Amino acid sequence: MNMKSYTSQLVEKIKTTSPLIHNITNFVVMNSSANILLAIGASPVMAHCIGEVEEMTSLANALVLNIGTLQDDWVESMICAAKAANAKGIPVILDPVGSGATSLRTQAVKKIMSSAQISVLRGNASEIFSLASADVRTRGVDSSLSVTAEIIDAAQKLATDMDCIIAMSGAEDIITDGKQIYKVANGQPIMTKVTGIGCGLSAVTGAFCAVSDGNLLAATAAAFGFYGLCGDLAIKISDKPGSFFVAFIDTLYDVQTGDIQAGLRVEESSEV
């Protein structure tokens, strides 16, 4: 697959169809995630009350779950919404923010994943592997693991065991369904210095998956590449966190096909 052309196609499809992305996300990033989705042309909705999440999900094209500011009743809302998404056949993206930092977070993610089918699990290495091993711990939302061949092998196994796509952020992003692997080299370190940019990637992944016609693995890789590329372009405008975020939002809105063709760095392999 030509990932540059495919990514451009998905970007254009999001702009022309404006998919509705239902987010049950944390208090800290509701505003930024909504603005990030609007910038790429998607339609965001933030609804977490259990009395309406099933109905709202039935109207949506993708569901994004984010446990950043976790509460017990929100977990039940997430499960209810995920089941509704499964029944409708739309993608479910789960961002296990801080999983491994506390048992509450780790157990909440496991409960959600055991109650409904998750399409994409998107987080950093330590968040993701906290779900597989009690020896893996996080420092807040930071990753304590670097990407190595062993980590890639483990991600493939976890994707197979959990029957979902593992999308692992890092200096080099790794996306795998257990068979195919995509490696993404786009992105800038400053993106970790702005609250909400990581969570925004989960939302954007939802939008890309919503218009993917079922090719969720390639769509997830395309979302990561596109998002990182916008960081690569925005850093040319500002290298300071506050103004960088403004430049990043503007770039998400204005990125061109030529930019994607020139700068997207997504590598596909089939290592097992």
Number of C-alpha atoms within 10 A of each C-alpha: 7 8 20 21 14 15 25 19 14 20 25 17 19 22 16 11 12 20 23 23 27 29 29 24 26 22 11 13 19 18 13 17 26 20 17 25 28 18 18 23 22 27 22 22 19 18 17 23 14 17 11 13 23 21 12 21 26 19 14 21 23 28 32 27 32 24 23 19 14 16 13 9 11 21 21 17 22 28 22 20 29 30 20 20 26 18 11 15 13 21 29 27 30 27 26 26 28 26 31 27 19 12 12 14 22 21 14 20 25 14 14 21 18 12 14 19 19 24 24 28 25 26 28 28 27 26 31 30 23 21 19 16 11 11 10 18 23 22 13 14 18 18 18 14 16 13 16 10 9 9 16 20 15 15 26 24 18 21 21 16 11 19 15 22 24 28 31 26 20 20 14 15 23 26 28 31 24 24 13 15 24 24 20 26 19 21 26 18 11 15 20 14 15 13 14 19 21 22 27 21 24 28 31 26 29 35 35 31 32 28 23 20 9 13 12 22 23 24 24 30 28 28 25 33 28 31 23 24 27 27 25 20 19 23 22 10 14 15 15 12 16 11 13 21 24 13 21 26 20 16 21 23 17 13 17 14 15 11 16 20 14 11 17 25 20 21 14 17 11 10 13 11
